[in-house]
Amino acid sequence: MTFTLDVPLNDFVVSISNAIDLTTPLLAGHHKRVAYLAWNIADAMGLGTKEKELIITAALIHDVGCLSLQDRLDTLEFETKNPSYHCRVGELVLREFEPLKEVAEIIGRHHAPWAGGNGNGAAAPVAAHVIHLADRIDILVDRGDKILHQEYRVFGRVAEETGEKVLPE
């Protein structure tokens, strides 16, 4: 028996994003914020439309590989515990689904350190580094404080990681 469902890919991805964020109130809106930040970073870098579309799609579901509540909570720390695990799981989950095959590689490397472009021994796509930066910025923001009061703290922390963990551009 074959079952076919005609759902636009964007609707499918947003539905997955919403479901991921529902696992804990601490994550409410995380993936959408990361997508918004990542798009703005990509735009400021002058990346093309196709690249920005891939970045938004990947950012919306970048933590799909977190299979337990503890995995989810671990991603809320700036220094993520064993980040390659949930990245690899996310890549494995998505790579056989043709419409998200390109996104799978981005998700699989979204915590690779920059390290001169060769984090973890293999170059990650620029899109993965953009999502990593957007993700870390969102984690650094304290939702209980006014965002403009946090600018120097957040930028300072990102500056500390630039070149080693974060894409210099």
DSSP file with accessible surface (Angstrom, degrees, kcal/mol):
  #  RESIDUE AA STRUCTURE BP1 BP2  ACC     N-H-->O    O-->H-N    N-H-->O    O-->H-N    TCO  KAPPA ALPHA  PHI   PSI    X-CA   Y-CA   Z-CA
    1    1 A M              0   0  231      0, 0.0     2,-0.4     0, 0.0     0, 0.0   0.000 360.0 360.0 360.0 129.3    0.0    0.0    0.0
    2    2 A T        -     0   0  129      2,-0.0     2,-0.5     0, 0.0     0, 0.0  -0.900 360.0-162.6-110.9 134.7    1.4    3.4   -1.0
    3    3 A F        -     0   0  168     -2,-0.4     2,-0.4     2,-0.0     0, 0.0  -0.970   6.2-169.3-118.2 126.7    0.3    6.6    0.7
    4    4 A T        -     0   0  119     -2,-0.5     2,-0.4     2,-0.0    -2,-0.0  -0.958   4.8-175.7-119.5 135.3    1.0    9.9   -1.0
    5    5 A L        -     0   0  124     -2,-0.4     2,-1.0     2,-0.1    -2,-0.0  -0.997  16.5-148.6-130.5 128.2    0.6   13.3    0.7
    6    6 A D        +     0   0  158     -2,-0.4    -2,-0.0     2,-0.0     0, 0.0  -0.812  35.2 153.1-101.4  96.9    1.1   16.5   -1.2
    7    7 A V        -     0   0   63     -2,-1.0    -2,-0.1     3,-0.0     5,-0.1  -0.988  49.0-110.6-124.1 130.0    2.4   19.0    1.3
    8    8 A P     >  -     0   0   75      0, 0.0     4,-2.2     0, 0.0     3,-0.3  -0.345  27.3-125.7 -57.5 138.9    4.6   22.0    0.4
    9    9 A L  H  > S+     0   0   61      1,-0.2     4,-2.8     2,-0.2     5,-0.2   0.885 108.7  55.2 -57.1 -41.0    8.1   21.5    1.7
   10   10 A N  H  > S+     0   0  113      1,-0.2     4,-2.5     2,-0.2    -1,-0.2   0.910 108.7  47.9 -60.3 -42.4    8.1   24.8    3.5
   11   11 A D  H  > S+     0   0   94     -3,-0.3     4,-2.1     2,-0.2    -1,-0.2   0.907 112.0  50.5 -63.8 -40.6    5.0   23.9    5.4
   12   12 A F  H  X S+     0   0   79     -4,-2.2     4,-2.1     2,-0.2    -2,-0.2   0.941 112.1  46.5 -61.6 -47.3    6.5   20.5    6.3
   13   13 A V  H  X S+     0   0    3     -4,-2.8     4,-2.7     1,-0.2    -2,-0.2   0.922 112.0  50.0 -64.7 -44.0    9.7   22.0    7.6
   14   14 A V  H  X S+     0   0   51     -4,-2.5     4,-2.7    -5,-0.2    -1,-0.2   0.899 109.1  53.3 -64.0 -36.3    7.9   24.7    9.7
   15   15 A S  H  X S+     0   0   74     -4,-2.1     4,-2.2     2,-0.2    -1,-0.2   0.921 110.3  46.3 -63.9 -43.2    5.7   21.9   11.2
   16   16 A I  H  X S+     0   0   36     -4,-2.1     4,-2.7     2,-0.2    -2,-0.2   0.934 111.8  52.5 -63.2 -44.0    8.8   19.9   12.2
   17   17 A S  H  X S+     0   0    0     -4,-2.7     4,-2.2     1,-0.2    -2,-0.2   0.923 109.9  47.9 -57.6 -46.9   10.4   23.1   13.6
   18   18 A N  H  X S+     0   0   64     -4,-2.7     4,-1.0     1,-0.2    -1,-0.2   0.910 111.5  50.6 -61.1 -42.6    7.3   23.8   15.7
   19   19 A A  H >< S+     0   0   59     -4,-2.2     3,-0.5     1,-0.2     4,-0.4   0.915 109.5  50.3 -64.1 -42.1    7.2   20.2   17.0
   20   20 A I  H >< S+     0   0   15     -4,-2.7     3,-1.4     1,-0.2     4,-0.2   0.932 110.0  50.5 -60.8 -45.1   10.9   20.4   18.0
   21   21 A D  H >< S+     0   0   10     -4,-2.2     3,-0.7     1,-0.3     6,-0.3   0.697  99.9  65.9 -69.8 -16.7   10.4   23.6   19.9
   22   22 A L  T << S+     0   0  146     -4,-1.0    -1,-0.3    -3,-0.5    -2,-0.2   0.595  76.6  86.5 -80.1  -8.0    7.4   22.1   21.7
   23   23 A T  T <  S+     0   0   71     -3,-1.4    -1,-0.2    -4,-0.4    -2,-0.1   0.798 106.8   2.3 -65.8 -28.0    9.6   19.6   23.6
   24   24 A T    X   -     0   0   18     -3,-0.7     3,-2.0    -4,-0.2     4,-0.3  -0.964  66.2-125.1-155.1 143.5   10.4   22.2   26.3
   25   25 A P  G >  S+     0   0  118      0, 0.0     3,-1.2     0, 0.0    -1,-0.1   0.773 107.9  70.4 -59.8 -23.5    9.3   25.7   27.0
   26   26 A L  G 3  S+     0   0  117      1,-0.3    -4,-0.1    -4,-0.0    -5,-0.0   0.727 101.1  45.8 -65.0 -20.5   13.0   26.7   27.1
   27   27 A L  G X  S+     0   0    0     -3,-2.0     3,-2.9    -6,-0.3     4,-0.4   0.421  76.3 141.0-102.3   0.1   13.1   26.1   23.4
   28   28 A A  T <  S-     0   0   59     -3,-1.2    -6,-0.1    -4,-0.3   -10,-0.1  -0.201  84.7  -5.6 -51.9 116.8   10.0   28.0   22.4
   29   29 A G  T 3> S+     0   0   26    -12,-0.1     4,-2.6   -11,-0.1    -1,-0.3   0.418  94.7 128.0  81.3  -0.5   10.7   29.8   19.2
   30   30 A H  H <> S+     0   0    2     -3,-2.9     4,-2.6     1,-0.2     5,-0.2   0.922  72.5  46.1 -55.3 -50.4   14.5   28.9   19.2
   31   31 A H  H  > S+     0   0    0     -4,-0.4     4,-2.3     1,-0.2    -1,-0.2   0.879 113.4  48.8 -66.9 -35.1   14.5   27.5   15.6
   32   32 A K  H  > S+     0   0   86      2,-0.2     4,-2.4     1,-0.2    -1,-0.2   0.899 111.8  49.6 -70.2 -39.3   12.6   30.4   14.2
   33   33 A R  H  X S+     0   0   70     -4,-2.6     4,-2.9     2,-0.2     5,-0.2   0.923 111.4  49.2 -64.1 -42.4   14.9   32.9   15.9
   34   34 A V  H  X S+     0   0    0     -4,-2.6     4,-3.1    -5,-0.2     5,-0.2   0.922 110.5  50.8 -63.2 -41.3   18.0   31.0   14.6
   35   35 A A  H  X S+     0   0    8     -4,-2.3     4,-2.5    24,-0.2    -2,-0.2   0.929 112.0  47.5 -61.5 -43.2   16.5   31.1   11.1
   36   36 A Y  H  X S+     0   0  160     -4,-2.4     4,-2.1     2,-0.2    -2,-0.2   0.944 115.3  44.2 -63.6 -48.2   15.9   34.8   11.3
   37   37 A L  H  X S+     0   0   46     -4,-2.9     4,-2.5     1,-0.2    -2,-0.2   0.927 113.6  51.0 -61.9 -44.3   19.4   35.5   12.7
   38   38 A A  H  X S+     0   0    0     -4,-3.1     4,-3.0    -5,-0.2     5,-0.2   0.900 108.4  51.4 -63.5 -41.7   21.0   33.2   10.1
   39   39 A W  H  X S+     0   0   87     -4,-2.5     4,-2.7    -5,-0.2    -1,-0.2   0.932 111.4  48.0 -60.3 -44.4   19.2   34.8    7.2
   40   40 A N  H  X S+     0   0   62     -4,-2.1     4,-2.4     2,-0.2    -2,-0.2   0.891 112.6  47.9 -65.3 -39.0   20.3   38.3    8.4
   41   41 A I  H  X S+     0   0   33     -4,-2.5     4,-1.8     2,-0.2    -2,-0.2   0.948 113.6  47.7 -64.1 -47.3   23.9   37.0    8.8
   42   42 A A  H  <>S+     0   0    0     -4,-3.0     5,-2.5     1,-0.2     4,-0.4   0.900 112.1  50.0 -61.3 -39.6   23.8   35.4    5.3
   43   43 A D  H ><5S+     0   0   75     -4,-2.7     3,-1.4    -5,-0.2    -1,-0.2   0.927 109.3  50.5 -65.2 -44.0   22.3   38.6    3.8
   44   44 A A  H 3<5S+     0   0   90     -4,-2.4    -1,-0.2     1,-0.3    -2,-0.2   0.822 108.5  53.7 -64.5 -28.7   25.0   40.8    5.4
   45   45 A M  T 3<5S-     0   0   55     -4,-1.8    -1,-0.3    -5,-0.2    -2,-0.2   0.548 115.8-118.4 -79.8 -10.2   27.7   38.4    4.0
   46   46 A G  T < 5 +     0   0   62     -3,-1.4    -3,-0.2    -4,-0.4    -2,-0.1   0.719  52.3 167.1  79.9  22.4   26.1   38.9    0.5
   47   47 A L      < -     0   0   38     -5,-2.5    -1,-0.2    -6,-0.2    -2,-0.0  -0.364  36.6-103.7 -69.0 153.5   25.2   35.2    0.1
   48   48 A G     >  -     0   0   46      1,-0.1     4,-2.5    -2,-0.0     5,-0.2  -0.148  28.6-101.5 -75.6 170.2   22.8   34.4   -2.8
   49   49 A T  H  > S+     0   0   96      1,-0.2     4,-2.6     2,-0.2     5,-0.2   0.904 120.0  51.2 -59.1 -46.6   19.1   33.6   -2.7
   50   50 A K  H  > S+     0   0  117      1,-0.2     4,-2.2     2,-0.2    -1,-0.2   0.930 111.8  47.7 -59.8 -44.9   19.6   29.8   -3.1
   51   51 A E  H  > S+     0   0   62      1,-0.2     4,-2.4     2,-0.2    -1,-0.2   0.918 111.9  49.8 -63.7 -42.0   22.2   29.8   -0.3
   52   52 A K  H  X S+     0   0   27     -4,-2.5     4,-2.7     1,-0.2    -1,-0.2   0.895 108.7  52.8 -65.7 -37.1   19.9   31.8    2.0
   53   53 A E  H  X S+     0   0  109     -4,-2.6     4,-2.4     2,-0.2    -1,-0.2   0.919 110.6  47.2 -63.9 -42.4   16.9   29.5    1.3
   54   54 A L  H  X S+     0   0   19     -4,-2.2     4,-2.9     2,-0.2     5,-0.2   0.909 112.0  51.2 -63.3 -41.1   19.1   26.5    2.3
   55   55 A I  H  X S+     0   0    0     -4,-2.4     4,-3.0     2,-0.2     5,-0.2   0.930 110.6  47.4 -63.0 -46.1   20.2   28.3    5.4
   56   56 A I  H  X S+     0   0   54     -4,-2.7     4,-2.2     2,-0.2    -2,-0.2   0.944 114.0  47.5 -61.4 -46.2   16.7   29.2    6.5
   57   57 A T  H  X S+     0   0   21     -4,-2.4     4,-0.8     1,-0.2    -2,-0.2   0.946 115.7  44.0 -61.2 -47.8   15.5   25.6    5.9
   58   58 A A  H >< S+     0   0    0     -4,-2.9     3,-0.9     1,-0.2     4,-0.3   0.910 112.3  52.9 -64.9 -41.4   18.4   24.1    7.8
   59   59 A A  H >< S+     0   0    0     -4,-3.0     3,-0.9     1,-0.2     4,-0.2   0.882 101.7  60.0 -62.7 -37.2   18.1   26.6   10.6
   60   60 A L  H 3< S+     0   0   21     -4,-2.2    -1,-0.2     1,-0.2    -2,-0.2   0.772 123.9  20.2 -63.0 -24.1   14.4   25.8   11.1
   61   61 A I  T X< S+     0   0    0     -3,-0.9     3,-2.1    -4,-0.8    -1,-0.2   0.095  81.9 128.6-131.2  24.0   15.2   22.2   11.9
   62   62 A H  T <  S+     0   0    0     -3,-0.9     3,-0.4    -4,-0.3    48,-0.1   0.756  77.4  46.7 -59.9 -25.4   18.9   22.3   12.8
   63   63 A D  T >  S+     0   0    0     -4,-0.2     3,-2.2     1,-0.2    -1,-0.3   0.112  71.0 119.6-103.6  25.4   18.4   20.3   16.1
   64   64 A V  T <   +     0   0   25     -3,-2.1    -1,-0.2     1,-0.3    -2,-0.1   0.767  68.3  65.9 -60.8 -21.6   16.2   17.6   14.6
   65   65 A G  T 3  S+     0   0    0     -3,-0.4     2,-1.0    21,-0.2    -1,-0.3   0.507  71.4 103.0 -81.4  -2.7   18.9   15.1   15.7
   66   66 A C    <   +     0   0   10     -3,-2.2    -3,-0.0     1,-0.2     6,-0.0  -0.714  46.2 173.7 -79.5 106.2   18.2   15.8   19.4
   67   67 A L        +     0   0  116     -2,-1.0     2,-0.3     5,-0.0    -1,-0.2   0.588  55.3  45.7 -96.5 -10.9   16.2   12.7   20.3
   68   68 A S  S  > S-     0   0   53      1,-0.1     4,-1.9     0, 0.0     5,-0.1  -0.872  83.8-113.7-127.3 164.0   15.8   13.1   24.0
   69   69 A L  H  > S+     0   0   93     -2,-0.3     4,-2.6     1,-0.2     5,-0.2   0.908 118.8  54.4 -61.6 -38.3   14.9   15.9   26.3
   70   70 A Q  H  > S+     0   0  109      1,-0.2     4,-2.5     2,-0.2    -1,-0.2   0.909 104.9  53.2 -63.6 -40.4   18.5   15.8   27.7
   71   71 A D  H  > S+     0   0   36      1,-0.2     4,-1.1     2,-0.2    -1,-0.2   0.923 110.9  48.2 -56.7 -43.1   19.9   16.2   24.2
   72   72 A R  H >< S+     0   0    6     -4,-1.9     3,-0.5     1,-0.2     4,-0.3   0.929 111.5  47.9 -63.8 -47.4   17.7   19.3   23.8
   73   73 A L  H >< S+     0   0   51     -4,-2.6     3,-1.5     1,-0.2    -1,-0.2   0.861 104.9  60.4 -64.9 -35.0   18.7   20.8   27.1
   74   74 A D  H >< S+     0   0   29     -4,-2.5     3,-1.2     1,-0.3     7,-0.5   0.826  97.7  59.8 -61.8 -30.1   22.4   20.2   26.4
   75   75 A T  T << S+     0   0    1     -4,-1.1    -1,-0.3    -3,-0.5    -2,-0.2   0.610  89.3  73.1 -74.6 -10.2   22.2   22.4   23.3
   76   76 A L  T <  S+     0   0   40     -3,-1.5     2,-0.4    -4,-0.3    -1,-0.2   0.480  80.3  87.1 -83.4  -2.2   21.1   25.3   25.5
   77   77 A E  S <  S-     0   0  111     -3,-1.2     3,-0.2    -4,-0.2    63,-0.1  -0.777  81.5-131.3 -94.4 142.7   24.6   25.8   26.8
   78   78 A F  S    S+     0   0   27     -2,-0.4     2,-1.3     1,-0.3    -1,-0.1   0.922 108.2  51.1 -59.0 -44.1   27.0   27.9   24.8
   79   79 A E  S    S-     0   0   93     -3,-0.1    -1,-0.3    57,-0.0    -3,-0.1  -0.719  96.6-148.8 -92.3  85.4   29.6   25.2   25.1
   80   80 A T        -     0   0   19     -2,-1.3     2,-0.4    -3,-0.2    -5,-0.1  -0.302  11.9-120.3 -60.9 133.9   27.4   22.4   23.8
   81   81 A K  S    S-     0   0  128     -7,-0.5    -1,-0.1     1,-0.3    -4,-0.0  -0.623  87.5 -16.4 -76.9 126.9   28.2   18.9   25.2
   82   82 A N  S >> S+     0   0  105     -2,-0.4     3,-1.2     1,-0.1     4,-0.7   0.912  78.1 177.9  45.8  58.1   29.1   16.5   22.4
   83   83 A P  H 3>  +     0   0   41      0, 0.0     4,-1.5     0, 0.0     5,-0.2   0.806  69.1  65.3 -64.2 -28.6   27.7   18.7   19.7
   84   84 A S  H 3> S+     0   0   68      1,-0.2     4,-2.7     2,-0.2     5,-0.2   0.788  91.5  66.6 -68.0 -22.5   28.6   16.4   16.8
   85   85 A Y  H <> S+     0   0  108     -3,-1.2     4,-2.5     2,-0.2     5,-0.2   0.977 105.5  37.5 -63.3 -55.4   26.3   13.7   18.1
   86   86 A H  H  X S+     0   0    7     -4,-0.7     4,-2.2     1,-0.2   -21,-0.2   0.840 116.7  54.8 -70.1 -26.3   23.0   15.5   17.5
   87   87 A C  H  X S+     0   0    2     -4,-1.5     4,-2.3     2,-0.2    -1,-0.2   0.951 110.6  44.5 -65.8 -48.5   24.4   17.0   14.2
   88   88 A R  H  X S+     0   0  115     -4,-2.7     4,-2.6     2,-0.2    -2,-0.2   0.905 113.3  50.3 -63.7 -43.6   25.3   13.6   12.9
   89   89 A V  H  X S+     0   0   21     -4,-2.5     4,-2.6    -5,-0.2    -1,-0.2   0.938 110.2  50.7 -61.1 -44.7   21.9   12.1   13.9
   90   90 A G  H  X S+     0   0    0     -4,-2.2     4,-1.8     1,-0.2    -2,-0.2   0.912 110.5  49.4 -58.7 -42.7   20.1   14.9   12.2
   91   91 A E  H  X S+     0   0   39     -4,-2.3     4,-2.5     1,-0.2    -1,-0.2   0.936 111.6  48.4 -62.6 -44.1   22.1   14.4    9.1
   92   92 A L  H  < S+     0   0   75     -4,-2.6     4,-0.5     1,-0.2    -2,-0.2   0.887 110.0  52.5 -63.8 -38.3   21.3   10.7    9.1
   93   93 A V  H  < S+     0   0   83     -4,-2.6    -1,-0.2    -5,-0.2    -2,-0.2   0.892 121.2  30.8 -63.5 -38.1   17.6   11.3    9.7
   94   94 A L  H >< S+     0   0   10     -4,-1.8     3,-1.8    -5,-0.2     6,-0.3   0.705  95.2  82.5 -98.6 -21.4   17.4   13.7    6.7
   95   95 A R  T 3< S+     0   0   91     -4,-2.5    -1,-0.1     1,-0.3    -3,-0.1   0.738  91.5  51.7 -67.2 -21.3   19.9   12.6    4.1
   96   96 A E  T 3  S+     0   0  156     -4,-0.5     2,-0.9    -3,-0.2    -1,-0.3   0.545  89.3  87.4 -88.8  -6.4   17.7    9.9    2.5
   97   97 A F  S X  S-     0   0   86     -3,-1.8     3,-2.3     1,-0.2     4,-0.3  -0.819  74.6-150.6 -94.5 101.8   14.8   12.3    2.1
   98   98 A E  G >  S+     0   0  132     -2,-0.9     3,-1.5     1,-0.3     4,-0.4   0.821  89.0  57.0 -47.7 -44.8   15.6   13.8   -1.3
   99   99 A P  G 3  S+     0   0   74      0, 0.0    -1,-0.3     0, 0.0     4,-0.1   0.757 117.4  35.7 -63.3 -18.7   14.0   17.2   -0.8
  100  100 A L  G <> S+     0   0    0     -3,-2.3     4,-2.2    -6,-0.3    -2,-0.2   0.205  82.5 109.9-117.3  16.7   16.2   17.8    2.3
  101  101 A K  H <> S+     0   0  110     -3,-1.5     4,-1.1    -4,-0.3    -1,-0.1   0.915  82.3  45.6 -61.0 -44.4   19.4   16.1    1.2
  102  102 A E  H  > S+     0   0  110     -4,-0.4     4,-1.2     1,-0.2     3,-0.2   0.891 112.6  51.9 -65.5 -36.9   21.3   19.4    0.8
  103  103 A V  H  > S+     0   0    3      1,-0.2     4,-2.7     2,-0.2     5,-0.2   0.857  99.3  65.8 -67.2 -33.3   20.0   20.6    4.1
  104  104 A A  H  X S+     0   0    1     -4,-2.2     4,-2.6     1,-0.2    -1,-0.2   0.901 100.2  49.1 -58.1 -43.5   21.2   17.3    5.8
  105  105 A E  H  X S+     0   0  105     -4,-1.1     4,-0.8    -3,-0.2    -1,-0.2   0.911 111.0  50.3 -65.2 -39.0   24.9   18.1    5.2
  106  106 A I  H >< S+     0   0    7     -4,-1.2     3,-1.0     1,-0.2     4,-0.4   0.950 113.0  45.7 -62.5 -47.5   24.5   21.6    6.6
  107  107 A I  H >< S+     0   0    0     -4,-2.7     3,-1.1     1,-0.3    -2,-0.2   0.903 107.1  59.6 -63.4 -38.4   22.8   20.2    9.7
  108  108 A G  H 3< S+     0   0   12     -4,-2.6    -1,-0.3     1,-0.2    -2,-0.2   0.707 117.0  31.7 -64.1 -18.9   25.4   17.5   10.0
  109  109 A R  T X< S+     0   0   44     -3,-1.0     3,-2.1    -4,-0.8    -1,-0.2   0.258  80.0 115.3-122.4  13.1   28.1   20.1   10.3
  110  110 A H  T <  S+     0   0    0     -3,-1.1    25,-0.1    -4,-0.4    -2,-0.1   0.595  84.4  42.2 -71.7  -3.7   26.4   23.1   12.1
  111  111 A H  T 3  S+     0   0   16     -4,-0.2    -1,-0.3    -3,-0.1   -27,-0.1   0.264  81.1 127.1-117.2  11.0   28.6   22.8   15.2
  112  112 A A    <   -     0   0    4     -3,-2.1     7,-0.1   -29,-0.1    20,-0.1  -0.484  65.6-117.7 -66.0 130.4   31.9   22.2   13.4
  113  113 A P        -     0   0   31      0, 0.0     6,-0.4     0, 0.0    52,-0.3  -0.368  14.3-126.7 -66.5 152.3   34.4   24.8   14.7
  114  114 A W    >>> +     0   0   47      4,-0.1     3,-1.6     3,-0.1     4,-0.8   0.980  41.3 165.3 -63.1 -58.2   35.7   27.2   12.1
  115  115 A A  G >45S-     0   0   36     49,-2.9     3,-1.2     1,-0.3    49,-0.2   0.874  86.8 -43.1  41.7  53.0   39.4   26.5   12.8
  116  116 A G  G 345S-     0   0   63     47,-1.0    -1,-0.3     1,-0.3    -2,-0.1   0.726 110.0 -58.1  71.2  19.5   40.5   28.2    9.6
  117  117 A G  G <45S+     0   0   17     -3,-1.6     7,-0.3    46,-0.1    -1,-0.3   0.461 128.4  88.4  90.7   2.3   37.8   26.6    7.6
  118  118 A N  T X<5 +     0   0   90     -3,-1.2     3,-1.7    -4,-0.8     5,-0.2  -0.173  54.9 170.1-127.6  41.8   38.8   23.0    8.5
  119  119 A G  G > <S+     0   0    0     -5,-0.7     3,-1.5    -6,-0.4    -7,-0.1  -0.255  72.7   1.8 -59.0 134.5   36.9   22.3   11.7
  120  120 A N  G 3  S-     0   0  110      1,-0.3    -1,-0.3     3,-0.0     3,-0.0   0.779 129.8 -65.3  58.1  26.7   37.1   18.7   12.8
  121  121 A G  G <  S+     0   0   61     -3,-1.7     2,-0.4     1,-0.0    -1,-0.3   0.369 121.2  73.1  86.7  -8.1   39.3   17.8    9.8
  122  122 A A  S <  S-     0   0   50     -3,-1.5     2,-0.1    -4,-0.0    -5,-0.1  -0.995  85.6-108.3-142.2 135.3   36.9   18.5    7.0
  123  123 A A        -     0   0   69     -2,-0.4    -5,-0.2    -5,-0.2    -9,-0.1  -0.366  31.7-148.2 -63.3 133.2   35.6   21.8    5.7
  124  124 A A        -     0   0   12     -7,-0.3    -5,-0.1   -11,-0.1   -18,-0.1  -0.737  29.4 -93.0 -97.4 152.7   32.0   22.5    6.6
  125  125 A P    >>  -     0   0   32      0, 0.0     4,-1.4     0, 0.0     3,-0.8  -0.298  31.4-118.9 -61.4 147.7   29.7   24.5    4.3
  126  126 A V  H 3> S+     0   0   57      1,-0.3     4,-2.4     2,-0.2     5,-0.2   0.888 115.3  63.0 -53.8 -37.8   29.6   28.2    5.0
  127  127 A A  H 3> S+     0   0    0      1,-0.2     4,-2.3     2,-0.2    -1,-0.3   0.882  99.4  52.9 -56.7 -38.3   25.8   27.7    5.6
  128  128 A A  H <> S+     0   0    0     -3,-0.8     4,-2.4     1,-0.2    -1,-0.2   0.908 109.3  48.5 -65.1 -39.9   26.7   25.4    8.6
  129  129 A H  H  X S+     0   0    2     -4,-1.4     4,-2.3     2,-0.2    -2,-0.2   0.873 109.2  53.0 -68.4 -36.1   28.9   28.1   10.1
  130  130 A V  H  X S+     0   0    1     -4,-2.4     4,-2.5     2,-0.2    -2,-0.2   0.935 111.4  45.9 -63.4 -45.4   26.2   30.7    9.6
  131  131 A I  H  X S+     0   0    0     -4,-2.3     4,-3.1     2,-0.2     5,-0.2   0.912 109.8  54.8 -65.4 -40.3   23.7   28.6   11.5
  132  132 A H  H  X S+     0   0   17     -4,-2.4     4,-2.6     2,-0.2     5,-0.2   0.943 110.6  45.5 -58.0 -47.0   26.3   27.8   14.2
  133  133 A L  H  X S+     0   0   27     -4,-2.3     4,-2.5     2,-0.2    -2,-0.2   0.943 114.3  47.4 -62.8 -47.2   26.8   31.5   14.8
  134  134 A A  H  X S+     0   0    0     -4,-2.5     4,-2.4     1,-0.2    -1,-0.2   0.911 112.6  50.6 -60.8 -41.1   23.1   32.3   14.8
  135  135 A D  H  X S+     0   0    0     -4,-3.1     4,-2.1     1,-0.2    -2,-0.2   0.931 111.3  46.9 -63.0 -45.7   22.4   29.4   17.1
  136  136 A R  H  X S+     0   0    4     -4,-2.6     4,-2.0    -5,-0.2    -1,-0.2   0.888 110.4  53.0 -67.8 -36.6   25.1   30.5   19.6
  137  137 A I  H  X S+     0   0   26     -4,-2.5     4,-1.3    -5,-0.2    -1,-0.2   0.950 109.3  49.1 -61.8 -46.2   23.8   34.1   19.5
  138  138 A D  H  < S+     0   0    8     -4,-2.4     3,-0.3     1,-0.2    -2,-0.2   0.897 110.2  51.3 -61.7 -36.9   20.3   32.9   20.3
  139  139 A I  H  < S+     0   0   28     -4,-2.1    -1,-0.2     1,-0.2    -2,-0.2   0.875 108.0  53.2 -67.0 -35.0   21.7   30.8   23.2
  140  140 A L  H  < S+     0   0   19     -4,-2.0     2,-0.3    -5,-0.2    -1,-0.2   0.765  87.0  97.1 -72.5 -24.6   23.6   33.8   24.6
  141  141 A V     <  -     0   0   21     -4,-1.3     2,-0.7    -3,-0.3     6,-0.1  -0.493  69.8-141.6 -73.3 128.9   20.5   36.0   24.7
  142  142 A D    >   -     0   0   88     -2,-0.3     3,-1.8     1,-0.1    -1,-0.1  -0.822   5.3-157.1 -89.9 111.8   18.8   36.2   28.1
  143  143 A R  T 3  S+     0   0  124     -2,-0.7    -1,-0.1     1,-0.3     4,-0.1   0.681  89.5  62.5 -65.7 -16.5   15.1   36.3   27.5
  144  144 A G  T 3  S+     0   0   74      2,-0.1     2,-0.3     3,-0.0    -1,-0.3   0.452 100.4  60.7 -88.8  -0.3   14.6   37.9   30.9
  145  145 A D  S <  S-     0   0   73     -3,-1.8     2,-0.2     2,-0.0     5,-0.1  -0.882  97.7 -89.6-125.0 157.6   16.6   41.0   30.1
  146  146 A K    >   -     0   0  145     -2,-0.3     3,-1.3     1,-0.1     4,-0.3  -0.454  34.4-131.9 -66.7 134.6   16.2   43.7   27.4
  147  147 A I  G >  S+     0   0   98      1,-0.3     3,-1.8     2,-0.2     4,-0.4   0.862 103.9  57.0 -59.8 -38.5   18.0   42.7   24.3
  148  148 A L  G 3  S+     0   0  139      1,-0.3     3,-0.5     2,-0.2    -1,-0.3   0.746  99.7  60.2 -69.5 -18.5   19.8   46.1   23.9
  149  149 A H  G <  S+     0   0  131     -3,-1.3    -1,-0.3     1,-0.2     4,-0.2   0.543 104.4  52.1 -79.9  -7.6   21.3   45.7   27.3
  150  150 A Q  S <> S+     0   0    2     -3,-1.8     4,-2.8    -4,-0.3     5,-0.3   0.442  75.8 102.2-107.7  -2.6   23.0   42.5   26.2
  151  151 A E  H  > S+     0   0   84     -3,-0.5     4,-2.8    -4,-0.4     5,-0.3   0.903  84.6  42.5 -52.8 -52.8   24.7   43.7   23.0
  152  152 A Y  H  > S+     0   0  191     -4,-0.2     4,-2.2     1,-0.2    -1,-0.2   0.892 115.5  49.3 -67.7 -37.9   28.3   44.1   24.4
  153  153 A R  H  > S+     0   0  122     -4,-0.2     4,-2.2     2,-0.2    -1,-0.2   0.950 115.9  42.3 -64.2 -48.3   28.1   40.8   26.3
  154  154 A V  H  X S+     0   0    9     -4,-2.8     4,-2.4     2,-0.2     5,-0.2   0.958 118.1  44.5 -65.5 -50.5   26.8   38.8   23.3
  155  155 A F  H  X S+     0   0  121     -4,-2.8     4,-2.7    -5,-0.3    -1,-0.2   0.879 112.0  54.6 -62.6 -36.9   29.2   40.4   20.8
  156  156 A G  H  X S+     0   0   31     -4,-2.2     4,-1.9    -5,-0.3    -1,-0.2   0.923 109.0  46.8 -61.9 -43.6   32.1   40.1   23.2
  157  157 A R  H  X S+     0   0   69     -4,-2.2     4,-1.1     2,-0.2    -2,-0.2   0.919 113.2  48.6 -66.4 -41.4   31.5   36.4   23.6
  158  158 A V  H >X S+     0   0   19     -4,-2.4     4,-1.0     1,-0.2     3,-0.8   0.931 108.9  54.1 -63.6 -42.1   31.2   35.9   19.9
  159  159 A A  H >< S+     0   0   64     -4,-2.7     3,-0.5     1,-0.3    -1,-0.2   0.878 103.3  57.0 -60.1 -36.9   34.4   37.9   19.3
  160  160 A E  H 3< S+     0   0  142     -4,-1.9    -1,-0.3     1,-0.2    -2,-0.2   0.823 112.3  41.7 -61.2 -32.4   36.2   35.6   21.7
  161  161 A E  H XX>S+     0   0   22     -4,-1.1     4,-2.5    -3,-0.8     5,-2.2   0.549  86.3 119.5 -93.7 -10.4   35.3   32.6   19.5
  162  162 A T  B <<5S+a  166   0A  61     -4,-1.0     5,-0.2    -3,-0.5    -3,-0.0  -0.357  80.0  13.9 -64.5 132.9   35.9   34.3   16.2
  163  163 A G  T 345S+     0   0   32      3,-3.0   -47,-1.0     1,-0.1    -1,-0.2  -0.145 130.0  50.2  95.6 -35.5   38.6   32.5   14.1
  164  164 A E  T <45S-     0   0  121     -3,-0.9   -49,-2.9   -49,-0.2    -2,-0.2   0.884 134.2  -0.4 -96.1 -56.8   38.6   29.4   16.2
  165  165 A K  T  <5S+     0   0   67     -4,-2.5     2,-0.4   -52,-0.3    -3,-0.2   0.670 125.5  59.5-105.3 -24.3   35.0   28.4   16.5
  166  166 A V  B   <S-a  162   0A   5     -5,-2.2    -3,-3.0   -53,-0.2    -1,-0.1  -0.916  89.6-105.0-116.9 136.8   33.2   31.1   14.6
  167  167 A L        -     0   0   13     -2,-0.4    -3,-0.1   -38,-0.2    -2,-0.1  -0.304  30.4-135.7 -52.7 123.5   33.5   32.1   10.9
  168  168 A P              0   0   67      0, 0.0    -1,-0.1     0, 0.0    -6,-0.1   0.866 360.0 360.0 -58.1 -38.6   35.5   35.3   10.9
  169  169 A E              0   0  152   -124,-0.0    -2,-0.1    -7,-0.0    -7,-0.0   0.767 360.0 360.0 -60.6 360.0   33.3   37.1    8.3
